[in-house]
Amino acid sequence: MAWYKLAIQPDGDVWLVTSDDFPEVVSFGQTQEEACRNGRNAIEEAIAARIAEGEDIPFPLQETNGNGRYVEVPMMVYLKSAIYMIMREKGMTRADLQRTLGWPHREQIDRLFKLDHQTKLSAIEEAFKALGAPLRIDVPFPNAA
């Protein structure tokens, strides 16, 4: 659903991984597969750092063209990043979102932006609605027999 391209190249005995979308991402792995895993983890850390610093997050690809290496970010990371970017686009602060949602505790809002917190889907849906961007999922649903 949300992909970022990686550049992987041999560097001595290891594979070096970087990302044009995130210049701060530099990682490595003993194998190309390990380098991809480490690259995805580094991208997640870069997204978390950008949220903490109030910086933009690059728009992820919605599909890959098959040329090169891509990593898919977890759905929760994608959803939380989208909430953050929509909020930024609207010029809203976390306090604004908290007031709009009517949530009594600041910690509830802060957890929306912690990528390692397993926020309930109902809270994610509420946040999207409060931002005027209702969450839509596009998953194939087979016909019943």
N, C-alpha and C positions, 0 to 999 in steps of 0.2 A: 504493500500500500504506500509506503514512504521509503524511498531509496536515496542513498548518497553514493556517489562514485568514489572509488579508491584507486590510488596508483600504487602498485606493488612492484618492487624491483629488487633484484638480488643485491646484497651489500655484504660482501665477504661471506661468512658462514650463515647469515640470516637473511630474511626477507624484510625489506624496509617498506613501510606503508605510510602514505600521506593522502591528503584530500585537498583538492582545489577549493572546495566549498568551505573548508575549515583550515586555514593556514596554520593554526596552532596545533593541529593534529599531526603527530609524528609518533609512530609506534613500530614494532617489529614482531617477527615470529620466527620460530625455527623452520616452519613449513609455511606454504602459502595459505593453507587453511587456518593455521594459528594466527598468521598475520591478519587475515580478514576478521577473525574473532576479536583480536586485539584492536584492530582499526574501528570496528563497530563500538567497542567499549570506549575507545578514545573519543569517538564522535558523540556518544551519550554524555561523556564528561564535559566535552566542549559545549554541548547544548545546555547542560546544567550550569556551567560557568557563565555562559552568555545570559541566561535568565537571571542569575545572581547579580551580574554586573549591569543589567538593563540594556543589553545589546541585542541587535537583530539576529534572528536565526535564519539561515538560508532556506529558501523554499525547497523542499525535497522533490525528487522526481516521483511521478505517479506510476511510472512503468519504466522498464529498462529496455534498451535497444539491443542488448546482447553483446555489445562491444565493450570489453573491459570487465573489471570487477566492481560489483555493487554490493552494498550491505543494506539490509532492511532494518529500520529501527523498530523496536517493539511498539505495538499499538498504543500503549499507555504513554510512552514518550512522545509519540506523534500527537496524540490528543492534547496532552498538557502543553506541548510546544505551540499547538494551534490556538489554544485558549490564551496563552501568553501573547502571541503575535496579534491576535484579534484585539485583545485588550490594549496593546501598544498602538495599533492602528487607530483605535477610537480615542486615544489620549487618556485612557482611564488608568487609575492607580489601583493597587490592591485594596485600598480602603474604599474606593469607589465601587469596586466589584462586591466587596463585603456588604456595603450598604444596599446595593441593588439586590443582592441575594437575600438580605435580611438575616444573615448568619451572625450569631452573637459573639463568636470567638475568632480572634485573628488567626489562631492556629489552624482553623479549618481552611482558611484562604491560603495560608502558607503551604499547607500540605498539597494543595492543587498544583503547586509548582515544584514540589520535591519529586524528582523523577524516580527515586527508589521507594516512594510510598505508594502502596497499592490502594489508591483512592477508589471509592465505590463508583460504579458506573452511573448511579443515580446522581451523585454529586457532579460528575463530569457533564451529564445532560443538563442539570440545573444551570451550570456555569455557561454553557453554550447558549441556552435560552435567554439567560440574563444579558448576554452580549448581543442578542438579536441575531444569532447564527445557530438555529436549531441543528443539533447533531443528526446527520443522516448516514446510514450504513448501507452500502451497496454490496450485498452478498447474494450470490445465486440461490434461489429457493426453488427446489425441484417441485414439480407438480405431484400431488398425491395420486396414488394408483387407484 
